[in-house]
Amino acid sequence: MTILEEMDVAILEATKKFKEDHNRELEEGDQFVVTFKNCSLVVSIEKGKLITNFINGKPISAFH
């Protein structure tokens, strides 16, 4: 699976989980982070559009 395919699946699953947890769709200003092995994907809603930003590199856990 390519990173773009993984990104699509991650966004679909995360938005589904958000709706289940919060009983609503994503709205302006909402955001979430999906962590992969070698990067993190920040997804937000800005001006009615889905915005994605990658943070490259292995995620670091600050708390163990």
HELIX and SHEET records of a PDB file:
HELIX    1   1 ILE A    3  HIS A   22  1                                  20    
SHEET    1   A 3 GLN A  31  THR A  35  0                                        
SHEET    2   A 3 CYS A  39  GLU A  46 -1                                        
SHEET    3   A 3 LYS A  49  ASN A  56 -1                                        
END                                                                             
